[in-house]
Structures are given as C-alpha cells and as structure tokens.
Amino acid sequence: MTTTNILFEIGLEEMPARFLDDAQRQLLEKTTAWLDELRVPYQGVEAYVTPRRLAVLIKDAAEKQPDIEEEAKGPAKSIALDENGEWTKAAVGFSRGQGKTVKDIYTKEVNGTEYIFVSKFIEGSKTFDLLQGFKDVVLKVNFPKNMRWSDLNLRYVRPIRWITALFGSEVIPLEIAGVTASNATFGHRFLGKSIELSSAGDYRNKLKEQYVIVDPSEREKKIRSEIEQLQENKNWQVTVDADLLDEVKHLVEYPTVFSGSFDEEFLAVPEEALITSMKEHQRYFPVRDSEGELLPNFVAVRNGNSDFIETVARGNEKVLRARLSDARFFFEEDKKQSIANNVKKLEKMVFQEKLGTIAEKVERVAQLTSKIAELLDMDTAVRNHAVRAAEISKFDLVTNMVNEFTELQGIMGEKYARLFGENERTAQAINEHYMPRHAGDTLPQSPEGALVSVADKLDTIIGCISVGIIPSGSQDPYGLRRQAIGVLQILKAQKWEVKLEQLLEQAYQQFETKGIPTRDKQETMENVSEFFAHRAGYILKEAGIDQDVIEAVLHAGIGIFQFTFDKALVLTDKRQDEAFKPVQEGLGRVLNLAGKAKTEEVKKELFENETETELNAAVERVVPEFQQALNRQKASQAINVLAELADPIHAFFDHTMVMAEDEHVKNNRLALLNKIASMVYQYADLSKVQWKQQF
C-alpha cells in the first residue's frame, strides 16, 4: 500500500498561552476520530501548537481507502418469496437498495432461520479527495473565548492569516474564512521568513531553520536544559514552577533562557511579594542559593535566539525594577498602618449583599471558632490564639500589597501580624485559614489554623446556601465545592472526633443569632447536608471506594468523617474477603426483615426455642462491645464484633419461623432482629453493599 505524509497548519494571530494545551489535545483527538471515520489507514498523528499556529502531521497515511467487500442481510426467506416462489416486493426493494438485483440474492441460515443476502463491493476513495473535510476538524476545536473579525460571521479564537495543507507535496484545496491553503508557511515573526514546503515531511525541520519549534514538548525540553545549564554554571537553584513553565513554553516559538539581576535592597521586601511580582507579572523564575535563600536574580525566557541577549536582559531588569519598587512602596506604606485600623476598614467591604460586610463575617467566624474549639475540648491557649486569629483573619485584605497581589492574601497577613507583634501561632493561623487554596494544596498544620479555616469555610457555605446561592453546573462563584472538600479534608487530617452535623448546626446558629434573613432552616440544612454528602462521596471515590460502599457509609449522614472514611476502607476490604461472606449473608437477612418490626421491646418469655435465646444472649453480650468500638472509632473492631453474631443468626433462621402465626411471637422475633439491625445501621447500611458481585 502506498503511503504519504499529510500536513495541515492554521496560522493565526497570537493565541493566549492558557488555551494551547487543550487545543493540542483536541486537535489530536478530533483528527484521529476524523481519519478513523474516513477509514483512512495511517501510521500516526502528531499535533503541534505555538502561539501563532495549530498544526497536525499525519504520518504514512494510505493514498486510498481500503476496498470493502461486505454482506448485506435482508428479510427472512419466507418473506422474500411468495407462495409461487417469486420474489416479493420486500426482496426486490432490498436488492435495489443495495444497488443490486434479485439475481444477486442468495440465502443463508442464521440461528435456524433462512434469510436472503447480497454481496457488495465498495471501492475505496482516494484519500486526497477526502481531505477538504479537515475544515470541520479545525472549526470544531473549542476555545474558552472566540472573536469575530472583518465582516466574517465566523467566530474563532483569533483571526486566521494563512493555511498550509499538503498531501505529500501536493497542495490540498482547502479554504477557511476566505483564506486559501498553499504550501507556504511562516517562520518566527522577527527572525524567520516565509518558506515554501516541498513536502509535508519537511515541516518541523524547515520551520526550525526559521526559529520556530512547533512541538511544545521540545520547547519545554530546551527551556529545562538551558535552565539546568545556568544552574550548574552559577551554582544556583532555580525554582521551576510547573504551571509557569507550561505557560512560558506556550508564549514563545523559539525559547532562549537568560538571567538578570535586581538590587539587593529589594530583598528587604517579603520574598513572597518579590516572587509573585516576578512570576505573575513578568513570567520570571526566581533564583535561590544552595541554602535556599532568595537571591537578587531571575531567570527568564526570550522568544528568539541568543543574539543581543545582554541587551534583552538589561531591558527586563529595568522593567522588573519598576515592579519591585512598587512592591517595596506598598510594603513600607502597609507597615505604617495598624491591625486595628485595617479591621475597622472591613466594615465598608461587602462580603455578600444579603450576608453583610466582611467585618460581620469575621465576627461570626470568631464566635464559631470558639464554639468549635469548645466542642473539641481544645486547651485554652489553642482556643485563644485561634479566636484572635479569626478576629484579625481578614485585616490584610485592605493592605496595599494584597490589593496589588490578591493571591498573597493570608500570606501577607501572616507577615504583617508578626511585624505588628502578634503571637507566632496566631500569625501562622491567619495564613493557614485560607488552606487548602486549591486542589492538592497543603492543609493547615496547626490546630489554630485548622479551627479558623473550618469556621471560615463553614460560614461561607452555610451563609451562601441559606440565601439561595447553591452551585450548579460550572457556576460556583464563591468556590463552595472547593471549600466543602477543604473542610472534610481538614476534619480527616486533624482526626477531630466531632460530627460534621454538629459543626453545621453551630455555623447556622451564628446567622440565627445575628438575625440575618435566611430561608427555612430545615430546607437550608437539607441542602447543606446533601451538598456535603456529594463532596464526601467525591473524596471517598478519589480514594478508590466504590459507589455502593459510599452510599452504605453515608446513609445516615457524614458523622465523624475520619471514622466514616475508615469504615469505607474496612467494608471495601471485607467485601472481597470470602471468609466474610457468611457474615454479610446473615446480617443481610436481618436487615431484610427488621423493617417489619412493630415494637422495640424484646420479651424473653416469648422465646420458643434455644436459638432465639442464644441469639438474644449473643446480642446482649455484643452490644456493649460494639458501642465501645464505635465510641473509640475502631472501624475494624466494630465490624468484627458484629461478625460474632453470624453463627447465632444462621442458627436462628435455620430453626425459627420468624413470621409465626402467633402475632406476639412474630413481633417479638422481629423486635430481636430490629435490635441487631439498629447496630448494623450505626455502622453502615450494609443492604446497599453489592457483596455478591465480589464473589
């Protein structure tokens, strides 16, 4: 089979770097799906993106679709032939629909019934004739934002300026938005020139000669290599942030790494502010010495070669100096303020229209922090430091530094709290109360930070849901999902022996006390409970827990989350243990009947055989042991205690008719089963666990 390479390149005005990773993924997936739909064999597909181009190289594509010989099945023979043995209208219509005649019909038996068939030969089309359809692939690539240009109706990420489309060396007739394809492409905006490709396979090498590296992974590799070389030459430690590197590689077509410096006097400014200024504003990588101390240097990436790199470095140093001068000015001005004055300013900052100002939120959070510390029986020092941290947790929001660098909220709060003489534990908690800031972020390490973090997040969640702000779809302006997950992660990490439901009740009371208008309490708390249950389910699923086990342990609420998590792990292990099968069968039979019980009282005088007496004795023996295991949050011990009832339960069912004719005896036996069921439900609703699929 003859094969050739196929190239498509769409040249555009500069696209945002944050769009390119997803665009490359879509290009690859959509091109592959398109080729498969066309039935065009190929060796491989490579997708490339730079700020100015989207490209696909299809390697060793067949020059023709494979021919197809297929068998078309028609109606049953009994329908295809009439009583005279003539072909019916059904048979004639079938053959005509397949481009054949009744002369081509033959019969075959399928599952004992004869059907009519015809054989079809479909000649494959030439690949070249199919390639104009790539236009649909290009236009189906989705971007977060699109634009319209000129007088065109097309909306796309950026205006299309050229199209390169080659089938080997032959130009593919393709047109998008008035731009016609050719064999020409364009090199680097300043260092390269336009070139005509003699074949699709020349694409990467020819563009590299014109200072364009089309493969993002190759650009990243070049950046990393040059940074490593710089580190070795200067004995530096360059902090290569993965997100920043991903952005930088998409900002350039031909990366060249260089370094610069700034005045040491700027090191008096908190390093977080310096690093943020370098990374967020200038896309620079900060530099540290072998001891991890920040140095007055930076590493950056130029979109071009190494010519006049010293001049480029000086220009970047000049720009950075202005940025750092602003940071230093903000820092010095902030030091002239006081925590008390800043807290006072929060009275003029609205948190949410119906929930009041940030100052009012801070007051609620401080009171809730104290309540949670009381529930957990925290020592007085921890409680006092946590409450103080809550009272001043938002004071840095009105500082110049946070106004300029919003991502430094909490971080600057910790820095300034130390400068203003606050206790170290209080200062640390101010920063930690924002944690986790995003998925995979660090959790608060101190008990004070954990207390304020949970209180702050619960206040936001309860408050928003109580006034009808409930996340739906992708809409979650207050980040309630992230905050709920954060609360549960903190409860688990801190191993707090408090039920989530108790914390939710305390949080709601803060709004009731302040007289803030809310929806009906029952409705609100149902919404909140459901909301947290979904987040708990997400965390459990991420830990590898199956949905049936998740539903089993969450059937009555979240409770003490660490214990709930442990129970899910234990059940996951047990459901795959052959030795546990008799236990689950016995407990399952109990749960199936226990719901029919009409009374909770078990009367021993109504027992009619030894198995009833023995089961009741086993239950009375197990109850205190089971409750003790629950109180200590011993998940394995609790289920093992329940397992001790398996043999008495099986004996009971083997020798006892539960649904006896005597109504009193029947109700007494159901009450006994209900007593067992009530213990089981305290652990989990085991009826939801799909045990059988595991054996």
PyMOL commands that set and color helices and strands:
alter all, ss='L'
color gray80, all
select helices_A, chain A and resi 17-38+77-80+89-97+102-104+127-139+200-209+216-234+242-249+264-268+271-282+309-335+339-348+358-375+380-391+395-398+400-404+406-408+411-419+424-432+447-466+480-494+500-514+521-542+547-553+561-574+578-594+604-606+610-631+635-643+646-655+663-683+686-688+692-694
alter helices_A, ss='H'
color red, helices_A
select strands_A, chain A and resi 3-12+44-50+53-62+68-76+106-110+113-122+147-148+155-156+160-167+170-171+175-176+179-182+184-186+194-196+237-238+255-261+285-288+294-303+350-352+356-357
alter strands_A, ss='S'
color yellow, strands_A
deselect
rebuild
show_as cartoon
